[in-house]
Amino acid sequence: MVKKMKEFESFLPNSLTDVLETLDKERTSLKMKTDKRAYGKKVTLVSGFDKTTNVKKVAKLLKSQCATGGTVKNNVIELQGDQVRRATEILEKENYHVDYLR
């Protein structure tokens, strides 16, 4: 009986955290746009993350799935190249709502 309670207690905080993360994702509307940098290079910018979101974790996911480089500056993800279509698909699979700004 004690073993089952420990299993339940260890399950509860993780599931509660998952529920809160899902709620944050669904209510957060991310803004995505492209920008030109030096020498005409394009950069995709993703902003609008909630303060509780682990932006570095999301950036790592986007960089690996888009097969591109990038960084995080001031809670804004910068991806090298025009990655709007790919990044939008990835973020929507992760339950984020994405708005493209022109």
NUKEMAR-499073 format. One record per atom (N, C-alpha, C, O): residue number from 1; residue in three letters; atom name; z, y, x. Coordinates in nm, 2 decimals. Layout:
N
k,r,a,up,north,east
NUM,Ala,CA,Z,Y,X
...
***
This chain:
102
k,r,a,up,north,east
1,Met,N,0.00,-0.12,0.08
1,Met,CA,0.00,0.00,0.00
1,Met,C,0.00,0.13,0.09
1,Met,O,-0.07,0.22,0.06
2,Val,N,0.08,0.13,0.19
2,Val,CA,0.09,0.24,0.28
2,Val,C,-0.04,0.26,0.35
2,Val,O,-0.09,0.38,0.37
3,Lys,N,-0.11,0.15,0.39
3,Lys,CA,-0.24,0.16,0.46
3,Lys,C,-0.34,0.23,0.37
3,Lys,O,-0.42,0.31,0.41
4,Lys,N,-0.34,0.19,0.24
4,Lys,CA,-0.44,0.25,0.14
4,Lys,C,-0.41,0.40,0.12
4,Lys,O,-0.51,0.47,0.11
5,Met,N,-0.29,0.44,0.12
5,Met,CA,-0.25,0.58,0.11
5,Met,C,-0.30,0.66,0.23
5,Met,O,-0.36,0.77,0.21
6,Lys,N,-0.29,0.61,0.35
6,Lys,CA,-0.34,0.67,0.47
6,Lys,C,-0.49,0.69,0.46
6,Lys,O,-0.54,0.79,0.50
7,Glu,N,-0.55,0.58,0.42
7,Glu,CA,-0.70,0.59,0.41
7,Glu,C,-0.74,0.70,0.31
7,Glu,O,-0.84,0.77,0.33
8,Phe,N,-0.67,0.70,0.20
8,Phe,CA,-0.70,0.80,0.09
8,Phe,C,-0.67,0.95,0.15
8,Phe,O,-0.75,1.04,0.12
9,Glu,N,-0.56,0.97,0.22
9,Glu,CA,-0.53,1.10,0.27
9,Glu,C,-0.63,1.14,0.37
9,Glu,O,-0.67,1.26,0.38
10,Ser,N,-0.68,1.05,0.46
10,Ser,CA,-0.78,1.09,0.56
10,Ser,C,-0.91,1.12,0.49
10,Ser,O,-0.99,1.19,0.54
11,Phe,N,-0.94,1.05,0.38
11,Phe,CA,-1.06,1.08,0.30
11,Phe,C,-1.06,1.21,0.23
11,Phe,O,-1.17,1.28,0.23
12,Leu,N,-0.95,1.25,0.18
12,Leu,CA,-0.95,1.37,0.10
12,Leu,C,-0.98,1.50,0.17
12,Leu,O,-1.07,1.57,0.12
13,Pro,N,-0.92,1.53,0.28
13,Pro,CA,-0.95,1.66,0.35
13,Pro,C,-1.10,1.67,0.39
13,Pro,O,-1.16,1.77,0.38
14,Asn,N,-1.16,1.56,0.44
14,Asn,CA,-1.30,1.56,0.48
14,Asn,C,-1.39,1.59,0.36
14,Asn,O,-1.48,1.66,0.37
15,Ser,N,-1.36,1.52,0.24
15,Ser,CA,-1.44,1.54,0.13
15,Ser,C,-1.43,1.68,0.07
15,Ser,O,-1.52,1.74,0.02
16,Leu,N,-1.31,1.74,0.08
16,Leu,CA,-1.28,1.87,0.03
16,Leu,C,-1.36,1.97,0.12
16,Leu,O,-1.42,2.07,0.07
17,Thr,N,-1.36,1.95,0.25
17,Thr,CA,-1.43,2.03,0.34
17,Thr,C,-1.58,2.02,0.31
17,Thr,O,-1.65,2.12,0.31
18,Asp,N,-1.63,1.90,0.28
18,Asp,CA,-1.77,1.89,0.25
18,Asp,C,-1.81,1.96,0.12
18,Asp,O,-1.91,2.02,0.11
19,Val,N,-1.72,1.95,0.02
19,Val,CA,-1.74,2.02,-0.10
19,Val,C,-1.75,2.17,-0.08
19,Val,O,-1.84,2.24,-0.14
20,Leu,N,-1.66,2.23,0.00
20,Leu,CA,-1.66,2.37,0.03
20,Leu,C,-1.78,2.41,0.10
20,Leu,O,-1.84,2.52,0.07
21,Glu,N,-1.82,2.33,0.20
21,Glu,CA,-1.94,2.36,0.27
21,Glu,C,-2.07,2.37,0.18
21,Glu,O,-2.15,2.45,0.19
22,Thr,N,-2.07,2.27,0.09
22,Thr,CA,-2.18,2.27,-0.01
22,Thr,C,-2.18,2.39,-0.10
22,Thr,O,-2.29,2.45,-0.12
23,Leu,N,-2.07,2.43,-0.14
23,Leu,CA,-2.06,2.55,-0.23
23,Leu,C,-2.10,2.67,-0.15
23,Leu,O,-2.17,2.76,-0.21
24,Asp,N,-2.06,2.68,-0.03
24,Asp,CA,-2.10,2.80,0.06
24,Asp,C,-2.25,2.80,0.07
24,Asp,O,-2.31,2.91,0.07
25,Lys,N,-2.31,2.68,0.10
25,Lys,CA,-2.45,2.68,0.12
25,Lys,C,-2.53,2.72,-0.01
25,Lys,O,-2.63,2.79,0.00
26,Glu,N,-2.48,2.67,-0.12
26,Glu,CA,-2.56,2.70,-0.25
26,Glu,C,-2.55,2.85,-0.29
26,Glu,O,-2.64,2.90,-0.35
27,Arg,N,-2.43,2.91,-0.26
27,Arg,CA,-2.42,3.05,-0.30
27,Arg,C,-2.47,3.15,-0.20
27,Arg,O,-2.49,3.27,-0.23
28,Thr,N,-2.50,3.10,-0.08
28,Thr,CA,-2.55,3.19,0.03
28,Thr,C,-2.70,3.20,0.02
28,Thr,O,-2.77,3.09,0.01
29,Ser,N,-2.75,3.32,0.02
29,Ser,CA,-2.90,3.34,0.02
29,Ser,C,-2.94,3.39,0.15
29,Ser,O,-2.90,3.50,0.19
30,Leu,N,-3.01,3.31,0.23
30,Leu,CA,-3.05,3.34,0.36
30,Leu,C,-3.18,3.43,0.36
30,Leu,O,-3.26,3.41,0.28
31,Lys,N,-3.19,3.52,0.45
31,Lys,CA,-3.30,3.60,0.47
31,Lys,C,-3.38,3.56,0.59
31,Lys,O,-3.32,3.54,0.70
32,Met,N,-3.51,3.54,0.58
32,Met,CA,-3.59,3.49,0.69
32,Met,C,-3.71,3.59,0.71
32,Met,O,-3.77,3.63,0.61
33,Lys,N,-3.74,3.63,0.83
33,Lys,CA,-3.85,3.71,0.85
33,Lys,C,-3.90,3.69,1.00
33,Lys,O,-3.83,3.63,1.08
34,Thr,N,-4.03,3.73,1.02
34,Thr,CA,-4.08,3.72,1.16
34,Thr,C,-4.09,3.86,1.22
34,Thr,O,-4.09,3.96,1.15
35,Asp,N,-4.08,3.86,1.35
35,Asp,CA,-4.08,3.99,1.42
35,Asp,C,-4.17,3.97,1.55
35,Asp,O,-4.18,3.85,1.60
36,Lys,N,-4.23,4.07,1.60
36,Lys,CA,-4.30,4.06,1.72
36,Lys,C,-4.22,4.12,1.84
36,Lys,O,-4.15,4.22,1.82
37,Arg,N,-4.22,4.05,1.95
37,Arg,CA,-4.15,4.09,2.07
37,Arg,C,-4.24,4.12,2.18
37,Arg,O,-4.36,4.14,2.15
38,Ala,N,-4.19,4.13,2.29
38,Ala,CA,-4.27,4.17,2.41
38,Ala,C,-4.40,4.08,2.42
38,Ala,O,-4.39,3.96,2.40
39,Tyr,N,-4.51,4.14,2.46
39,Tyr,CA,-4.63,4.07,2.49
39,Tyr,C,-4.68,4.00,2.36
39,Tyr,O,-4.76,3.90,2.37
40,Gly,N,-4.65,4.05,2.24
40,Gly,CA,-4.70,4.00,2.12
40,Gly,C,-4.65,3.86,2.07
40,Gly,O,-4.70,3.80,1.98
41,Lys,N,-4.54,3.82,2.13
41,Lys,CA,-4.48,3.69,2.10
41,Lys,C,-4.40,3.71,1.96
41,Lys,O,-4.33,3.80,1.94
42,Lys,N,-4.42,3.61,1.88
42,Lys,CA,-4.35,3.61,1.75
42,Lys,C,-4.22,3.54,1.75
42,Lys,O,-4.20,3.44,1.83
43,Val,N,-4.12,3.59,1.68
43,Val,CA,-3.99,3.53,1.67
43,Val,C,-3.95,3.53,1.52
43,Val,O,-3.98,3.62,1.44
44,Thr,N,-3.90,3.41,1.48
44,Thr,CA,-3.85,3.39,1.34
44,Thr,C,-3.70,3.42,1.34
44,Thr,O,-3.62,3.36,1.42
45,Leu,N,-3.66,3.51,1.25
45,Leu,CA,-3.52,3.55,1.24
45,Leu,C,-3.46,3.50,1.11
45,Leu,O,-3.52,3.52,1.00
46,Val,N,-3.35,3.43,1.12
46,Val,CA,-3.28,3.38,1.00
46,Val,C,-3.14,3.44,0.99
46,Val,O,-3.06,3.43,1.09
47,Ser,N,-3.11,3.52,0.89
47,Ser,CA,-2.98,3.59,0.88
47,Ser,C,-2.92,3.57,0.74
47,Ser,O,-2.98,3.50,0.65
48,Gly,N,-2.80,3.62,0.72
48,Gly,CA,-2.73,3.62,0.59
48,Gly,C,-2.63,3.50,0.57
48,Gly,O,-2.60,3.47,0.46
49,Phe,N,-2.59,3.45,0.69
49,Phe,CA,-2.49,3.34,0.68
49,Phe,C,-2.36,3.39,0.64
49,Phe,O,-2.32,3.50,0.68
50,Asp,N,-2.28,3.30,0.57
50,Asp,CA,-2.15,3.33,0.53
50,Asp,C,-2.06,3.32,0.66
50,Asp,O,-2.09,3.26,0.75
51,Lys,N,-1.94,3.39,0.65
51,Lys,CA,-1.86,3.39,0.77
51,Lys,C,-1.80,3.25,0.80
51,Lys,O,-1.76,3.23,0.92
52,Thr,N,-1.80,3.17,0.70
52,Thr,CA,-1.74,3.03,0.73
52,Thr,C,-1.84,2.93,0.78
52,Thr,O,-1.81,2.82,0.82
53,Thr,N,-1.97,2.97,0.78
53,Thr,CA,-2.08,2.88,0.83
53,Thr,C,-2.08,2.87,0.98
53,Thr,O,-2.07,2.97,1.05
54,Asn,N,-2.10,2.75,1.03
54,Asn,CA,-2.11,2.73,1.17
54,Asn,C,-2.26,2.76,1.21
54,Asn,O,-2.34,2.67,1.20
55,Val,N,-2.29,2.88,1.25
55,Val,CA,-2.43,2.92,1.27
55,Val,C,-2.49,2.85,1.39
55,Val,O,-2.60,2.82,1.39
56,Lys,N,-2.41,2.83,1.49
56,Lys,CA,-2.46,2.75,1.61
56,Lys,C,-2.50,2.61,1.57
56,Lys,O,-2.60,2.56,1.63
57,Lys,N,-2.43,2.55,1.48
57,Lys,CA,-2.47,2.41,1.44
57,Lys,C,-2.60,2.42,1.36
57,Lys,O,-2.68,2.33,1.38
58,Val,N,-2.62,2.52,1.28
58,Val,CA,-2.74,2.53,1.20
58,Val,C,-2.86,2.56,1.30
58,Val,O,-2.97,2.51,1.28
59,Ala,N,-2.83,2.65,1.40
59,Ala,CA,-2.93,2.68,1.49
59,Ala,C,-2.98,2.56,1.57
59,Ala,O,-3.09,2.54,1.60
60,Lys,N,-2.88,2.48,1.61
60,Lys,CA,-2.91,2.36,1.68
60,Lys,C,-3.00,2.26,1.60
60,Lys,O,-3.10,2.20,1.65
61,Leu,N,-2.97,2.25,1.47
61,Leu,CA,-3.05,2.17,1.38
61,Leu,C,-3.19,2.22,1.37
61,Leu,O,-3.29,2.15,1.39
62,Leu,N,-3.20,2.36,1.35
62,Leu,CA,-3.34,2.42,1.34
62,Leu,C,-3.42,2.40,1.47
62,Leu,O,-3.54,2.37,1.47
63,Lys,N,-3.35,2.43,1.58
63,Lys,CA,-3.43,2.42,1.71
63,Lys,C,-3.48,2.27,1.74
63,Lys,O,-3.59,2.26,1.78
64,Ser,N,-3.39,2.18,1.70
64,Ser,CA,-3.44,2.04,1.73
64,Ser,C,-3.54,1.99,1.63
64,Ser,O,-3.64,1.93,1.67
65,Gln,N,-3.53,2.03,1.50
65,Gln,CA,-3.63,1.99,1.40
65,Gln,C,-3.76,2.06,1.42
65,Gln,O,-3.87,2.01,1.39
66,Cys,N,-3.75,2.19,1.46
66,Cys,CA,-3.88,2.27,1.48
66,Cys,C,-3.94,2.25,1.62
66,Cys,O,-4.05,2.29,1.64
67,Ala,N,-3.87,2.18,1.70
67,Ala,CA,-3.91,2.16,1.84
67,Ala,C,-3.94,2.29,1.91
67,Ala,O,-4.05,2.30,1.97
68,Thr,N,-3.85,2.38,1.91
68,Thr,CA,-3.87,2.51,1.97
68,Thr,C,-3.74,2.56,2.03
68,Thr,O,-3.63,2.50,2.00
69,Gly,N,-3.75,2.67,2.10
69,Gly,CA,-3.63,2.73,2.16
69,Gly,C,-3.57,2.83,2.07
69,Gly,O,-3.64,2.87,1.97
70,Gly,N,-3.45,2.88,2.10
70,Gly,CA,-3.40,2.98,2.02
70,Gly,C,-3.26,3.01,2.06
70,Gly,O,-3.20,2.95,2.15
71,Thr,N,-3.19,3.11,1.99
71,Thr,CA,-3.06,3.15,2.02
71,Thr,C,-2.99,3.21,1.90
71,Thr,O,-3.05,3.22,1.79
72,Val,N,-2.86,3.24,1.91
72,Val,CA,-2.79,3.30,1.80
72,Val,C,-2.73,3.43,1.86
72,Val,O,-2.66,3.43,1.96
73,Lys,N,-2.76,3.54,1.79
73,Lys,CA,-2.71,3.67,1.83
73,Lys,C,-2.66,3.74,1.70
73,Lys,O,-2.74,3.76,1.61
74,Asn,N,-2.53,3.78,1.70
74,Asn,CA,-2.47,3.85,1.59
74,Asn,C,-2.49,3.78,1.46
74,Asn,O,-2.53,3.84,1.36
75,Asn,N,-2.47,3.65,1.45
75,Asn,CA,-2.49,3.57,1.34
75,Asn,C,-2.63,3.57,1.28
75,Asn,O,-2.65,3.54,1.16
76,Val,N,-2.73,3.59,1.37
76,Val,CA,-2.87,3.58,1.33
76,Val,C,-2.93,3.48,1.43
76,Val,O,-2.92,3.49,1.55
77,Ile,N,-3.00,3.38,1.37
77,Ile,CA,-3.07,3.28,1.45
77,Ile,C,-3.21,3.33,1.48
77,Ile,O,-3.28,3.37,1.39
78,Glu,N,-3.24,3.33,1.61
78,Glu,CA,-3.37,3.37,1.65
78,Glu,C,-3.45,3.24,1.70
78,Glu,O,-3.40,3.18,1.80
79,Leu,N,-3.56,3.21,1.64
79,Leu,CA,-3.64,3.09,1.68
79,Leu,C,-3.77,3.14,1.74
79,Leu,O,-3.83,3.23,1.69
80,Gln,N,-3.81,3.08,1.85
80,Gln,CA,-3.93,3.12,1.92
80,Gln,C,-4.05,3.08,1.83
80,Gln,O,-4.06,2.96,1.79
81,Gly,N,-4.14,3.17,1.81
81,Gly,CA,-4.27,3.14,1.74
81,Gly,C,-4.25,3.16,1.59
81,Gly,O,-4.14,3.19,1.54
82,Asp,N,-4.36,3.14,1.52
82,Asp,CA,-4.36,3.16,1.38
82,Asp,C,-4.32,3.02,1.31
82,Asp,O,-4.40,2.93,1.29
83,Gln,N,-4.19,3.01,1.28
83,Gln,CA,-4.14,2.88,1.23
83,Gln,C,-4.09,2.90,1.09
83,Gln,O,-4.01,2.82,1.04
84,Val,N,-4.15,2.99,1.01
84,Val,CA,-4.10,3.02,0.88
84,Val,C,-4.12,2.90,0.79
84,Val,O,-4.02,2.86,0.72
85,Arg,N,-4.23,2.83,0.79
85,Arg,CA,-4.25,2.72,0.70
85,Arg,C,-4.16,2.60,0.73
85,Arg,O,-4.10,2.55,0.64
86,Arg,N,-4.16,2.57,0.86
86,Arg,CA,-4.07,2.45,0.90
86,Arg,C,-3.93,2.48,0.87
86,Arg,O,-3.85,2.40,0.82
87,Ala,N,-3.88,2.60,0.91
87,Ala,CA,-3.74,2.63,0.90
87,Ala,C,-3.70,2.64,0.75
87,Ala,O,-3.59,2.60,0.72
88,Thr,N,-3.79,2.69,0.67
88,Thr,CA,-3.76,2.70,0.52
88,Thr,C,-3.74,2.56,0.47
88,Thr,O,-3.65,2.53,0.39
89,Glu,N,-3.83,2.47,0.50
89,Glu,CA,-3.82,2.33,0.45
89,Glu,C,-3.69,2.26,0.50
89,Glu,O,-3.62,2.19,0.42
90,Ile,N,-3.65,2.28,0.63
90,Ile,CA,-3.53,2.22,0.68
90,Ile,C,-3.41,2.28,0.61
90,Ile,O,-3.32,2.20,0.57
91,Leu,N,-3.40,2.41,0.60
91,Leu,CA,-3.29,2.47,0.53
91,Leu,C,-3.27,2.44,0.39
91,Leu,O,-3.16,2.42,0.34
92,Glu,N,-3.39,2.42,0.32
92,Glu,CA,-3.38,2.38,0.18
92,Glu,C,-3.33,2.24,0.16
92,Glu,O,-3.27,2.21,0.06
93,Lys,N,-3.37,2.15,0.26
93,Lys,CA,-3.31,2.02,0.26
93,Lys,C,-3.16,2.02,0.27
93,Lys,O,-3.09,1.93,0.23
94,Glu,N,-3.11,2.12,0.35
94,Glu,CA,-2.97,2.13,0.37
94,Glu,C,-2.90,2.21,0.26
94,Glu,O,-2.78,2.25,0.28
95,Asn,N,-2.97,2.23,0.15
95,Asn,CA,-2.92,2.30,0.03
95,Asn,C,-2.89,2.45,0.04
95,Asn,O,-2.81,2.51,-0.03
96,Tyr,N,-2.96,2.51,0.14
96,Tyr,CA,-2.96,2.66,0.15
96,Tyr,C,-3.07,2.72,0.06
96,Tyr,O,-3.17,2.66,0.04
97,His,N,-3.05,2.84,0.01
97,His,CA,-3.15,2.91,-0.06
97,His,C,-3.21,3.02,0.04
97,His,O,-3.13,3.10,0.10
98,Val,N,-3.34,3.01,0.06
98,Val,CA,-3.40,3.10,0.16
98,Val,C,-3.50,3.20,0.09
98,Val,O,-3.58,3.16,0.01
99,Asp,N,-3.49,3.33,0.13
99,Asp,CA,-3.58,3.43,0.08
99,Asp,C,-3.66,3.48,0.20
99,Asp,O,-3.60,3.51,0.31
100,Tyr,N,-3.79,3.49,0.19
100,Tyr,CA,-3.87,3.53,0.30
100,Tyr,C,-3.90,3.68,0.28
100,Tyr,O,-3.94,3.73,0.18
101,Leu,N,-3.86,3.76,0.38
101,Leu,CA,-3.88,3.91,0.38
101,Leu,C,-4.00,3.94,0.46
101,Leu,O,-4.02,3.89,0.57
102,Arg,N,-4.09,4.03,0.41
102,Arg,CA,-4.21,4.06,0.48
102,Arg,C,-4.19,4.20,0.55
102,Arg,O,-4.28,4.24,0.62
***
